[in-house]
Amino acid sequence: MQPYRTPNQVTVAVIQMHMSSDLSDNINRAVAYVRQAAQQGAQVILLPELFENLYFCQVEEETYFGLAHPLDAHPFIPQFQDLARELGVVLPVSYFEKSGQAHYNSLVCIDADGTLLGNYRKTHIPDGPGYEEKYYFNGGDTGFKVWQTRFGRVGVGICWDQWYPESARIMMLQGADFLMYPTAIGSEPEGVLSPNSYQMWQRAMQGHAVSNSTYIAAANRTGIETVGGLEQTYYGHSFMADYRGELIGELGETQEGPLLHTFDLAEARKFRAGMGFFRDRRPELYGPLLTLDGKTRVER
């Protein structure tokens, strides 16, 4: 087997789109945007979180468990395998997974030849007004994933994962060349947070970019969705940041379609080595990170 060699450059796209309650409508538009991104030169293309439907987690309603499917009998993942193979692109695809009696917010990474490289189950599950995910999803049990694709080693977290520096650091330690986050985030109920927290959302990931000297890409949905009588506005602002944390591309609140940028992975590698963040780490002192209260020493 040939040793892995990180490519010097890769062109990445994030897709921003609105969702409806019609699976066919969502899939057809997603496919069209992937084709558009590929025609513009994208090699790795990220769609938003749970793009197959409205963000049903606004409410707790048992009917929505019917949207989940097992990976080995999924209604649309094979279509994206065929699309990846046809276009020669890498597609990390978010979906609602059923496995036995468990349910997960999951993502499969499809390589440019259509191969399923593996499955990631969302680690951090939010639970709050407008984001009632613990009702639907078990906590992920796969650990964090990095996949060696035709166009680089891709690390992908899902939405709430994007707020945790531990997630980003682990994927980088596992050899990721860049990080991607599909998401569904928008307005917060009055009194919870600012009605529009997109700048805070972006800054969290820009911090990961700085601390890991890596490129970051995030794909969000847009539009107003009403589920169970509740209304939520998804604020778009899908974006990319470079290895210094600078914004290098951003869509507006209501824009739809692909956002592309070519990542200079060779420059990022050089910059990362020079900054010394990974050289100067002291993992033997990080035991409190393995606890909830920071007080219990974890013995190995």
Salt bridges, closest charged atoms under 4 A:
ASP25 OD2 - ARG29 NH2 3.19
GLU49 OE2 - LYS122 NZ 3.03
ASP82 OD1 - ARG85 NH1 2.89
GLU86 OE2 - ARG35 NH1 2.75
GLU97 OE2 - ARG121 NH2 2.79
GLU133 OE1 - LYS122 NZ 2.86
ASP141 OD1 - ARG121 NH1 3.00
ASP161 OD1 - HIS124 ND1 2.81
GLU225 OE2 - ARG221 NH1 2.80
GLU250 OE2 - HIS237 ND1 2.74
GLU256 OE2 - HIS18 ND1 2.83
GLU267 OE2 - LYS270 NZ 3.30
ASP280 OD1 - ARG279 NE 2.69
GLU284 OE2 - ARG282 NE 2.45
GLU299 OE2 - ARG297 NE 3.38
